[in-house]
Each structure stands twice: as structure tokens, then as C-alpha cells.
């Protein structure tokens, strides 16, 4: 392979890579979802989280629940199940 063929292959590779890179705004133009869009489902999820926050915070302050290393709520005490279940029923409705 001579120098000209090698350069041509490099140029073709660069063009292929550039063609695969999305341009700014292309996701919006194609109708894909944007994380910043406040859909009714996102608003409903946010409202549900706000509604649960005070109850969950009270359980955390009481030492009944905490967060594990994945960010999920986890029971901390040995036998708070009855208390937790009764309090969680009021949280979830």
C-alpha cells in the first residue's frame, strides 16, 4: 500500500466517523424525547415523590429506613416491619 492509498483510507475513515456523530439538535428534530421535557408522566412522578418525601424523611429521622449504596430505601432496624408497613400504607395511599 502506497502513501496515497493509506491517506485515502484515513480520509474515508474520518468521513465515516463524522457522519455517525449526531449534530446538535438532531435528537429534537427526529422527535426523540428530551430529558428536560416536562411530560405529564414526568410531572406525575415528581408530584408522587414530593408527596412521599415528608413521610420518608420522618422514617429516616426515626432511624427506621436509610439508603443503601445504590440509593434505594432500605430497612435499618431489626423489626420495624409492622411500623414501616403501616406508615408506608399512608404514604402510598
N, C-alpha and C positions, 0 to 999 in steps of 0.2 A: 504494500500500500504506500503510495507516494504522499507527499505533503499536502497536495491539493485534495486528494480523496479524504484524507484524515480531517482536514479543515471543513470540507463539505459535510461529513458525518457529524462533526461537532456543531455546525450551524443548524443542521436538521434536528439534532437532539435539543438544542436550546429552543428552537421554534416549537417543538412538540411540548416541552415543559411549559413554555409561556402560554401556549394555547390551553393548557389544562388548568392554569391558575385562574380562579374566578376574579372578575373585576368588581370593584366596589359598587354596590347596588344591584348586582346581578341576582342575588337571592331575593330581594324585594321585587324585582321585575319579573321573576319567574313565579311569583305567587307563593313562595315559601314563607313559613312562619318566622317572625322575628321575636326574639326573647323579650323585647321591650314593648310588644303589643299587648295591651290590656284587654284580653278577650273576656267574655262573660265567665268562662270556666276559670280563668286565672283570678278574676275578681272574687268569684265564689270561694276558691281555695284560700285566698288571702283573708276573706271575712271569717272563714271557718277557723283559720289559725289564730286570728285576733280573738275570736270567741273562746278558744281553748286556753289562751295564754295565761289569764289570771288564775284559772284552776290549776294548770300545770305548774305555774310559778309557786303557788301555795304548797303543792305536793313536793316541789324541790326544796323549798324553805323548811318544810317539816322533815326533810331527810328521807322521805318515802321513795322518791324517784330521783334519778340523775341521768346523765348522758353517758353512754359508753364511748369507746374510741372511734365509733362510726357515726356518732352524732345522734343515735337513736335513744329514745327514752327507755330506761331500764329500772326495774325494781331494785332498791338498795337494801331494804330491811328484810329480815327473815320471813316474817309472816304478816305483811301488811295487805295481803290479797283481799280480804274482806273490805277493809277500809278503802283500798285502792279501787276495787270494783264498784263500790257504792259511790265513790267520788267521781269515777270515770263515767258512770251512767248519767250523772248530771251534766258532765262535760259534753258527752256525745248526744244527749237529748233522749 
